[in-house]
Amino acid sequence: MKGLSCNARRQSRVGFVAAYKKIEIMNLCCKPCYFDADINLIWSYMVRPYLPLNALRAFEASARHLSFTRAAIELNVTQAAVSHQVKVLENRLNVMLFKRLPRGLMITAEGEALLPVLRDSFDRMADMLERLEGGHVREILMIGAVGTFAVGWLLPRLPDFQQQYPFIDVRLSTNNNRVDMAAEGLDYAIRFGNGAWHSIEAMRLFEAPLSVLCIPKIADRLREPSDLMNQTLLRSYREDEWSNWFAAAGIACPAPLLKGIVFDSSLAMMEAALQGAGVALSPPLMFSRQLSTGAIKQPFDLYTSMGSYWLTSLKSRSSTPAMEAFRDWLFSVINEEHLELPQIS
């Protein structure tokens, strides 16, 4: 089976099926004298082609370092052994994988074609071996979360999940509420909105009402909501947030007031507010640490709601034990904390 072309492999598969059918017929006819010979025939079709693993490792390390010497140090063998293994692989493939230069190596087009396949294969094997260490299968959980939720709520609580489930490795990525779960290979995405996303199963976590947040120096100048008319209002890409908040306060919001920098995340907007660039309209629940230290203040006990946080997954995605563990943990934390949400005006 070594080095077989596509046509040869197809013929091998055809031969395998034919041999298997032949055995079935002979078995039914009770002619065992032919059985051993045809078992050997089937075995020849089933045996995996020989892979020169040492030579492949030598090439992959040499290609990463572009040096036989550094590859030898990594693999704990001699430089001559690495060079020999690469030569063995080149002879087997009948191609040159490197151009040998006075000061190192230059990989050829054939080597460049082979390298990413080997790198991916070795990485996947290493990852699986790591997951199996200690007699336990380590599961990987891919989570994407809105940056504000990840930093303001999830990260402070995530060590508790890791303590309860030490064999689940969480891979957390952040976004600005725009995410492609299939393309990014996510198990879960935590989003902000109304829960209506195409082909997505959404479980509501909790509401995150917005209120005015700013540094103490600015907060001291704000006695009434109308005082905000003289301040720079920092805005998100959701254009109606400030107008909804002013409506809750019983004030008409002039359109010219809502001009200036537009931020794609509450994290960036709050950073601008912390630097005194203006007044933010953000969820206090996500910035409780800054409020507790006095770095920012909430001058008015007035809120407006633009949606909730949701735990979402693809409807086509089968749930894994890691996903079920994270979902159960997440809702148990929310229930235990009995989140006291403010009254929405």
Beta strands, then each sheet from edge to edge (+ up, - down):
strand 1: 98-101
strand 2: 104-107
strand 3: 139-146
strand 4: 168-175
strand 5: 188-193
strand 6: 200-207
strand 7: 211-213
strand 8: 235-236
strand 9: 262-263
strand 10: 280-282
strand 11: 308-314
sheet 1: 1+ 2-
sheet 2: 4+ 3+ 5+ 11- 6+
sheet 3: 7+ 10-
sheet 4: 8+ 9+
end
